[in-house]
Amino acid sequence: MARICQITGKRPVRGRIIHRKGKSKKSGGIGTHVTKTTKRTFRPNLQRIRVRRPNGSTKRMLVSVKAIKAGLVEKVV
């Protein structure tokens, strides 16, 4: 199953971790230099919850926490 929010459509995005070495110019050094970059994935904070649908039925869905906090879904306890 793909890690995609079924309400907002949030999905994992690719990025990089940038490693820097050296002392910054602000601190009296000659500046920092990039020594290595590695790829990484930023994953959305998804929760598997029971959601009440508009027609009254309930369904388990993968929903991002941002959608839950914003009140876009009605959580069934």
C-alpha positions as CSV (number, residue, x, y, z in Angstrom):
1,M,0.0,0.0,0.0
2,A,1.4,3.4,-1.0
3,R,2.0,5.9,1.9
4,I,-0.4,8.5,0.6
5,C,-3.0,10.4,2.7
6,Q,-6.4,9.6,1.4
7,I,-7.7,13.1,2.3
8,T,-5.0,15.6,1.4
9,G,-2.9,13.5,-1.0
10,K,0.3,14.0,0.9
11,R,3.0,11.6,-0.2
12,P,6.7,10.9,0.4
13,V,9.0,13.4,-1.2
14,R,12.7,13.0,-2.0
15,G,15.4,15.3,-0.5
16,R,19.0,15.4,0.6
17,I,21.0,15.5,3.8
18,I,23.9,18.0,3.3
19,H,27.0,17.4,5.4
20,R,29.1,20.5,6.0
21,K,32.5,20.8,7.5
22,G,34.5,23.8,8.8
23,K,34.0,26.8,10.9
24,S,31.6,29.5,9.8
25,K,32.8,32.9,8.7
26,K,30.6,34.4,11.4
27,S,32.5,32.5,14.0
28,G,35.9,33.6,12.6
29,G,36.6,30.7,10.3
30,I,37.1,30.6,6.5
31,G,33.6,29.2,5.9
32,T,31.9,25.8,5.7
33,H,32.2,23.4,2.8
34,V,29.9,20.7,1.6
35,T,31.6,17.4,2.1
36,K,28.9,14.9,1.3
37,T,25.2,14.8,0.2
38,T,23.0,11.7,0.7
39,K,19.5,11.1,-0.6
40,R,16.7,10.7,1.9
41,T,12.9,10.5,2.0
42,F,10.6,12.8,3.9
43,R,7.5,10.8,4.8
44,P,4.2,12.3,5.9
45,N,2.9,11.5,9.4
46,L,0.1,9.0,8.5
47,Q,-2.2,7.4,11.0
48,R,-4.6,4.5,10.3
49,I,-7.9,5.6,11.8
50,R,-11.6,4.8,11.5
51,V,-13.3,7.7,9.7
52,R,-17.0,8.5,9.5
53,R,-18.0,9.1,5.9
54,P,-20.6,11.6,4.7
55,N,-23.2,8.8,4.1
56,G,-22.9,7.6,7.8
57,S,-20.7,4.5,7.3
58,T,-17.2,4.1,8.7
59,K,-14.0,3.1,7.0
60,R,-10.4,2.6,8.0
61,M,-8.2,5.1,6.2
62,L,-4.6,6.3,6.1
63,V,-4.9,10.0,7.0
64,S,-2.2,12.6,7.8
65,V,-2.1,14.1,11.2
66,K,-2.4,17.6,9.6
67,A,-5.8,16.6,8.2
68,I,-7.0,15.2,11.5
69,K,-5.9,18.4,13.4
70,A,-7.5,20.6,10.7
71,G,-10.8,18.8,11.2
72,L,-11.1,17.5,7.7
73,V,-12.2,14.1,8.9
74,E,-14.5,13.0,11.7
75,K,-12.7,10.4,13.8
76,V,-14.7,7.4,15.2
77,V,-13.7,6.3,18.7
